[in-house]
Amino acid sequence: MWDYTEKVIDHYRNPRNVGSIEDADAIGEAGSLSCGDMLKLYLKVNDKGIITDAKFQTFGCGSAVASSSILTEMVIGKHIDEARKITNKQIVDALGGLPPEKMHCSVMGHEALEAAIADYYNEEITIKEDEDIVCNCFNISKTFLENEIRNNNLKTLDDVINYTKAGGACGRCQGKIKDILNSINGVEKKEEKLTKTQMIIKINNIIEKYISPELRKDGGDIELIDVEDNKIKVKLSGRCQLCNRSQLTLTHFVEATLKEHISNDIEIIQV
């Protein structure tokens, strides 16, 4: 059971400024329904740049409601440039704290505020073409993760999942997230030297956790046959064995997943 502060409970049970502003001067959105949390923030700004009203609509947990509610209180009365300086940590502090597993709710509030201010100034928020999307489940970019890791002094994979949700769904991007953490925190990545038996055990664990569940959804499966140096021999079964796209499945899903968790040098061979 998570421990919530009295302020979080109050803003969840009695949220302030719920609703929309028909003639809003700025609107910002963050999150998505597919992720389980979504926030839409409306701002009314006078000719002096002061935020005179703020309202929100949210779909999510109690922490998402509380974070959105207190954010509206924090921005009303501030100049929009001053509101731009509000961080997700300040949202958390204003609530008296949030459980680690709910920190992403404050991040969502901060993102919605940034989007609204960008809308006010007619700024475009775009992801650069050469920027990698690290977490496909939640469409989270490398730049965003790097900023959150630095700004919030994140040290572990669990920290990143709690703050951003990245890596918390299928888990395929966790290897990339760890590399980003190591790079930012100055940890040199050491190549893991495994015996053949250790490699077989590790591969089987990855197959059972990340690969087989997805293949079974379509009536297929996969079996590890042998490991020879960097060559991993596997056998597809069920519908995957007869599918004319089996090679694409091996290359773009099976091999890619194993590379993320083991090494970029591995090669998948179908037997």
BELNOR-V251830 format. One record per residue. OMEGA is omega in degrees with one decimal (NA if undefined). Layout:
OMEGA + OMEGA
This chain:
180.0 + -178.1 + -179.0 + 176.9 + 178.3 + -179.2 + 176.7 + -179.3 + -180.0 + -177.9 + 175.2 + -177.9 + -178.7 + -176.4 + 178.5 + 169.9 + 175.9 + 176.4 + -178.1 + 175.9 + -174.2 + -178.9 + -178.1 + 176.3 + 179.7 + 177.6 + 178.2 + 179.2 + 176.1 + -178.8 + 177.4 + -179.9 + -179.3 + 178.5 + 180.0 + 178.2 + 176.8 + -178.8 + 173.2 + -174.9 + 179.2 + 178.5 + 172.5 + -173.8 + -179.6 + -174.8 + 176.3 + 178.4 + 179.5 + 176.9 + -176.3 + 179.2 + 177.5 + 176.8 + -178.4 + 169.2 + -177.8 + 171.6 + -178.3 + -175.8 + 179.7 + 179.4 + 177.9 + 177.9 + -178.0 + 179.7 + 179.7 + -178.3 + -176.5 + 177.3 + 179.3 + 177.6 + -177.4 + -174.2 + -177.8 + -179.2 + 179.4 + 169.3 + -174.6 + 177.0 + 176.0 + 178.3 + -179.6 + -177.9 + -179.5 + 179.6 + 177.6 + 177.6 + 178.2 + 175.9 + 178.7 + -179.7 + 180.0 + 178.1 + -177.3 + 178.3 + 174.7 + 174.2 + -179.7 + -177.3 + -177.3 + -178.4 + -179.2 + 179.0 + 177.5 + 177.7 + 178.7 + 177.3 + 179.3 + 178.8 + 179.8 + 178.3 + 177.9 + -179.1 + -179.9 + -179.9 + 175.6 + 177.5 + 179.5 + -178.0 + -178.6 + 176.5 + 178.2 + 173.9 + -178.1 + 175.3 + -179.5 + -175.9 + -177.4 + -178.1 + -177.7 + 167.3 + -176.9 + -178.0 + -179.2 + -178.8 + -177.7 + 176.9 + -176.5 + -174.7 + 178.2 + -179.7 + 179.2 + 179.9 + 179.7 + 179.3 + -179.1 + 179.3 + -179.5 + -175.0 + -176.6 + 177.0 + -179.1 + -174.7 + -173.5 + 176.7 + 178.7 + 177.3 + -178.1 + 179.0 + -178.2 + -176.8 + -170.6 + -173.2 + -179.1 + -179.5 + -175.1 + -179.3 + -177.2 + 176.7 + -175.7 + -177.5 + -174.5 + 177.6 + 178.1 + -180.0 + 178.7 + 178.3 + 178.7 + 177.4 + -179.2 + -179.4 + -177.5 + -176.8 + 174.4 + 178.1 + 180.0 + -179.8 + -179.8 + 178.2 + -177.8 + 179.8 + -177.3 + 171.4 + -179.5 + 179.4 + 178.6 + 179.3 + 179.5 + 179.2 + -178.8 + 179.9 + 179.2 + 178.4 + 179.5 + 178.8 + -177.3 + -175.1 + -170.9 + -169.9 + -177.3 + -179.8 + 179.6 + -179.8 + -179.1 + 177.4 + -179.9 + 176.9 + 179.5 + 177.0 + -178.5 + -179.2 + 175.4 + -178.5 + -178.3 + 176.5 + 177.7 + -175.4 + -179.1 + -179.8 + -179.2 + -177.7 + -177.7 + 177.7 + 175.5 + 179.5 + 180.0 + -178.3 + 179.4 + -178.1 + -176.3 + -175.4 + 179.8 + 177.2 + -175.9 + -179.6 + 176.5 + 177.5 + -179.8 + -175.0 + -172.1 + 179.7 + -175.0 + -177.9 + -179.7 + 180.0 + 179.7 + 177.7 + 179.8 + -173.6 + -176.4 + -176.4 + 177.7 + -175.9 + -173.8 + 179.2 + -179.8 + 177.1 + 178.5 + 179.4 + NA
